[in-house]
Amino acid sequence: MILEKKRRIVSIENFAYQSKIISSDKLISETQQGLLKDYKFYTTQQIDDYSVDDEPFYYFSVLLNNDRSPWYEANLFLLHIANSPEFEYTAAKIARKASQLLDYKLWCEQNNINMFDFTARRPKNRPTYCYFTYLHESGISAGNLNQRTSLIYKFTRYFSKKHQIDTNRIDQVTTAFIHFKNKQGYSTTLKVNKRKLTKSVPKLSKHIIGKVIDEGEYLRPLIKSEQELLINALKNPRYKNDEQLIFNIAIDTGVRKQTILTLRLKHIKLFTKNNLSPDGSYKISAGPGTGIDTKFNKILTISIPESLGEKLKMYAFSKIAQQRREIFTKRFGNIFKYKDDIYLFLSSRGDCRYMAKSDPRFTKTKIPPTGGSIQTIVKKLFTFDLPDTFPKDYTFHWNRASYAFNYYLFLKPLVDNNKISHQDLIAFIQHALSHEHPETTEKYLNLFTDHKKLYEMQSQWENNFFNRSIFDTYSNRII
């Protein structure tokens, strides 16, 4: 009888950051003994080419054989991955790889296949080829299939010498060249290895009517009437002040979820009259070294309209925000170097809504928060407060496109009056959205000038763009 999957993957809460061999046998006198639930395991330090750090692995996944002894090869391979300089270790990442390796082992056991036997003359009868066929016929996505077969290829290749396997029999690998533009916009060619046991991943369509692709994500702006519906829905007392402010920031600045949710108290304390920019906004630096996460670790400057900045200050020093900070400190202690490094937006339970990579708990947390509470708010909006006419495929990330649309409405009259050029308009929006290439910004503009959106141009902004908040414009209630 084959032991079920959930009983064959266990997690070691604190595992020394060393290259080790995990086995069910005591190999040498220096072997250290550990205990996992109802059986013993042993670890022996192994010398390899990687430098050894003092930082331990937290919640490291260990795989078991059917008799609940440690699966030697898989655990050694997972340690090899975790110790690789290019691998950014998190418990979730290593658990995902462990789960996929265990799926392969379970499949081999169920079909009585020796995963290291590649003596079959015909490729279709070898383990990796059979597994590819199984995955293909199971109907999983091409990306998922390629990820799994890549892991199995690397795993088998890692032990090819030990099991005397010709690596050419594991998979057929050929050389290919891909052409692309680098971050500076220059065309370049990269030599890559291409495996046979893969499926073609469908490319994203270059154009979907009514939407734009922004760094791999489909977005469309909410037109003004839709923004008004969303903002007034959020005014319902069922949504707390901090929840309203999170959406407020997204529409007024265009920054992403991880950036909003990793704002710190220290940033809000900088909102003083002396720090107000000539355009009527407060400037916040985001990215590496700031405590604020950004996608691809980009360095950004966030422009917070003065009225929004005042609301953020009111919330930051409100009784409920102070209480949440006290709960956070009580639960986790003074984990930050400076007291004001604490998150601005904490949940009612006193934890962050999105854990920054610079958070001292990040590597020690099995499943760091990634902003799932925002999706909960969106679901609540659709359930209780948004009308049936509101776009059913709306996501929080559409607020980014909505910001770009509002900025476009502000700049368009300046182009029409020859105050700025069309290229200036592109440059302004490109900078505001931190696009690597102007082509991405131009896709937004093509969407904004669609005939279905032209009627939106009749309303022009009366004051400086940064001097007012969209939330204030559309709110039916005095704040």
Secondary structure, 3 states (H helix, E strand, C coil): CCCCHHHCEEEEEEECCCCEEEECCCCCCCCEEEEECCEEEEEEECCCCCCCCCCCEEEEEEEECCCCCECHHHHHHHHHHHHCCCCCCCHHHHHHHHHHHHHHHHHHHHCCCCCCCCCCCCHHHCHHHHHHHHHHHHCCCHHHHHHHHHHHHHHHHHCCCCCCCCHHHCCCEEEEEEEEECCCCCEEEEEEEEECCCCCCCCCCCCECCEEEECCEEECCCCHHHHHHHHHHHCCCCCCHHHHHHHHHHHHHCCCHHHHCCCEHHHHCCCCHHHCCCCCEEEEEEECCCCECCHHHCCEEEEEEHHHHHHHHHHHCCHHHHHHHHHHHHHHCCCCCCHHHCECCECCCCCECECCCCCCCHHHCCCCCECHHHHHHHHHHHHHHCCCCCCCCCCCCHHHHHHHHHHHHHHHHHHHCCCCCHHHHHHHHHHHHCCCCHHHHHHHHHHHCCCCCHHHHHCCCCCCHHHCCHHHHHCCCCC
